[in-house]
Amino acid sequence: MNKIINDPKNYVREMMEGICLAHPDQVKMLDDDFRVLVRSEPAPDKVGIVTAGGSGHLPLFLGYVGEGMLDGCAVGDVFASPSAEKMTKMIKACDTGKGVLLLFGNYGGDKMNFAMAREEAEFEDIEIAELHGADDVASAALDKKETRRGVAGIVYAYKIAGAAADAGYDLHQVEAVTARALDQIRTMGVALTPCIVPTVGKPTFTIEEGKMEIGMGIHGEAGIDVSDILSADEVADLTFQRINEELKLQKGDHVSIMVNGLGATPLDEQYIVYRRLALTAEEMGLKVILPHIGEYATSMEMSGLSVSVIKLDEELENLLKAPARTPFYTNANM
């Protein structure tokens, strides 16, 4: 295992400490608990937006705590859900009396622990709404989309939910607009190499030299096919075609496109893929708003990338353009 770390048992704690030391004006650990990250200065009198998930996916999930996005994030060990206790603590800290939206990926451990945390929070009269990111088209058929994995596309939902809360929407309005956004987000990814969980010390799966996993999940879950390595244009065409089978984009539609590196894919390659996607969008008569190219949801040092597309209406576009400032995401007022 070739990693620049100290003791693997301290991996998450030291990573969290590093983030807080680097961005003290934006985020802090709640009561010095490295499992819960919150905004340095809580935003008063608004709906709280919180998430949770396993470590190992930076910037997802905790990298989006800050102005205009999330108010809190609970983290577990690498690829493992945080406890219900930490989630409850986070929810309470992020409630200003306006209620809290739980917005997280569609994974069994997170759903189970959030269910317990929600019950505890509601017992204390905190109003709760809950939504799941389930944007990975490769993980289930459309008629079973409620079982799909949540991957990089949830970043768009964080942005829209956070902007809506900052704009003064009440809890039910935030829930409604975020649900509409989630319904218009699709993602598909490819992987070329596995990753290594520090406490395990060996690859989580294997891919033959010269092969590519199509539809791989961000924890190493199996995809839908294994092929010879495709060219950048072929990856762009494959992912976009699969996404558009469901979004059914038409001339004049506004979209945002995300090319997300999984941890070890150079930006050069990501921009080559985006080039093809942008040209395809132009040929279709689509208007691309705020393209996102970079690392938004990684899987340690996995090589590969995902493509996400969100179809925007006027309200969603305005919320996407609203200001935001977190350690890993900054958007000036457009």
N, C-alpha and C positions, 0 to 999 in steps of 0.2 A: 504494500500500500504506500504510494508516494503522495503524501499530503503535507502541507505546511500547517501543522497544528501542534498543540501541546498534548495533554492527556485526552484521549478520545472521550472520556467520561465528562470532561468539562467543555466539550465542543459547543453546546448550545448556550451555556452560561457566558462563556467568554465572547462568543459572537454577539450576544445581546449587550454585554457590557461595552463592546467596541462600538456598536451602533449608538448607544446612549452617550458615550464619551465624544463621538464625532458630531452628534446632532442634539446637543442639550437644549437648544432653543426650540426644538420641535417635538421631541419625544423623551419619555422617561419610563423607568420601571415603576410599577404601582407598588408603593410601600416596599421598595427594594426587592420585589419579587421578580426574578428574571424570567418567569413564565408569563408575565402580563405586561404588555407595553401599552401606554396611553399617551395622549397628547400632553406636552409640557404644561400648557395652559388650557384647561378644559373650556370648551365653548359653552357659554350659558344659554339657557332658554331655547333649546332646539332638540329635535329628535336625535338620539344617539345611534350611531352606525357602528356595529362591531362585527368582528369575524374571528376565526380561529383555525388552526390546522397544524400539521407537523412541520418541523424545521426542515431545512435542506432545499427549500424552493425559492430562496431570495431572488428578487424582491418580494415575491408572494410568501406569506400573507402580510407579515408585519411591516413590510416596507411601505405600505400605503396608509399608515397612521399619520395624520397631520391635517392641516387646514384644507377644507374642501373635500375631504375623503373620509377616512375612518377615524373614529374616536378611540378605539381600543382593539387589541388583538391578543388572544391567548395562544401560546405556542407549546407544542409537545416536543418530544425527542425527534430525531430525524425520521421522517415518514410516519410519525405516530401522533395520534390525537392528544391534545392536552386534556387534563382531567375536568370533570364537571365542576369541581370545587373552584378551579382557576377561572373557568368560564363564568360562574356565578359572581365571583369577585369582580371580574371585569364588567359585567352587565350592571351591577350596582354602581360602580364607579362612573359609568358613562351615562347614567340616567339623570336628567335634569328636571324630571317631572313631565316630560313630553313623550315618554315612551322610548323604546329601543328596538331597532331592526336588527335581527340576527341574519347576516348575509354570509354564507359560507359554501364550500364545495360539497358536492353530493357524495359523501363518503360515510360508510357505516359507523365508524368510531366517532366521528364528529357529530353525526346525527343523534347517536345514542347519548353522548355526553351533553350535548346542547339540550336534549329533551329533559334531562334531569335538572340542568341549570335553569331552564325556562320555568319549570315547575316551581323551583325555589324562589325565583325572582317574582313570579306572578303571585306567589303566596305572600310576598311583601308588597303587593299592590303596584308592581311595576308593569305597565302595559307593554306587551311584547308582540312583535310581528316577526315572521320567519320566512326566508326565501333561500333557495339553493341554486348555486351555479351548476348547470348540467349541460354544458355547451359542446362536449366532445362527440362529434357525429359518428366516430368510429366505434364507440363503446356500446351502442345499442341502436336498434332500428327506430325509425321515427315514431312508430306506434307504441314504443316503449321508452320514449325520450325522458320520462321521469326517472329512469334508472341510469341515465348517462352520467359519466364522470364530469366533475367540474374542473376545468383547466384554465388556460390563460385568459379566456374571454371574460372571466369574472372581474378582471381589472376594469373593464368598461362599466360593469354594474357598480363597482365601488365608486367610480368617478361620478356616475349619474346619481346614485343614492346620496352621496356626500353633498353634491351641489344642490339637490332638492332640499335636503335638510337645512343647509345654510341659507337657502332662499326662503325659509319659513314654512315649508310644507308641513302639515301635520303627519302623524304616523301613518294613517291610512293612505294619505296622498303619496308619501314617500314609498310605501309598499307598492302602490298601484303603478307608479311610473317606473320603479325598478323592475317589477314583474314584467312590464311591457318591454323594457330593455332586454331582460334575460330571454324573452321569447324571440328576440330578433338577433341573437348572438349565436354564431356557430364557429367551431374550431376543429381543425384536424392537424395532426402532427406526424413527423417521421423521426426515427432515431437511427444513428449509425454505430453508436457504442453504448455500453452500459455505464453505470456509475458505481461508486463504492461508498457504502455507509460506514463512517469512521469506526463505530463500535463493532462492526462486523469484519471489516478489513479485506473483503474480497468482492468481486463484481456481483451485482444483484441478478444478472442474467447474462447470456452470451449471444452475440451476433457474429456470424461467420465473416471473415475478411471479405470485403467486396460486396457485402449484402447490406440491405436496409430494411428496417422494420417499419411497416406502414400502419399508422394508427396507434403507435405505442403510447401508453399512459405515462404520466409523470412520475410514477413510482416503479416503473418497469413492467406494468401490466401488459400482457400480450396485445399486439395489434391485430389487424384483420388480414395481413398478408406479409410475406417476406419476399423481397425482390432484389435483383441486382441494383447497385447504387444508381439512382436516376440523376439526370442532369438537373441543374437549378430550374430551368424552364419547365422540365417535366414535373418536378416537385410542385412548382407553382400551379401548373395546369391541373394536376391531380387533386390537390387540396381544394383549389377554388371550385373546380367542377363539382366535387362532392358537397361542398358547402352550398353552392348555388342550386343544387337539386332541391334544397329545402327552402332557401330564402327567396328563390325565384325572382331575382333582381331584374328590373326593367329600365329602359332608357329614361334618364332623368332622376333616378333614385339617388339619394345621398347615402354614402356609406363611410365608415372608417375601417381601415385595414391594419391589422397588427401582424408583423413578422416577429416572432418571439424565439430568441435563442435559448436552448435548453441548458446551457452552461459552458459548453466548449466549442461553440460554433462562431467563427470570427464575424464581426460586423460586415466585413467585405462580402461574405457569402450571403448574409441576410439581405444586404442591399441588392445583390444580384437577383435574388428571389423576388424582392419587392419590385424591382424594375419590371419583371414580367407581369406581376399582378397589376401594377399601375397601367401598363400598356393594354392589358386585357380590359381593365375598367374603362379606359378611354375609348377603346373600340366598341364597348357596350353602351357608351353614352352615360356612364355613371359619374357622379361628382364625389371625389374622395376628400373627406374632411379629416384633418389632423391624423395623418398616418402615424402609426407607432412602430418603430423599428428598433430592436434592442432586446435586452433581457428583462422580461416582465414576470416570468414564472419558470424557474429553472428546475433541474433535477440533479443537484450536485454538479458533477463534471460531465454529464451526459452530452454526447455530441448529437446534434440534430436541431430541429426547429419545428414550430407550429405556426399555422396561419389562422387568424381569427378575423371574422367580418361581422360588423354590426350594421344593420339597416336602420337608418335614422329618419324619424319624423322631425318636425320643426322643434318640438319641445325637447326631445332627446338630444338633438344637435346643440341647442342652446345650453343645456346642462353639461354636455360633454365639453363645450368651449369655456365654461365658467372657470374662474381661477382655482388653482389647487397648489399646495406646497407641502410635500412630505420628503423624508430623506431620499426617496428613490423616484419621485414623480413631481415635476413642476410644470404647471401650465399657466402662463400669463393670461390676463384677461384678453380675450379675442374680440 
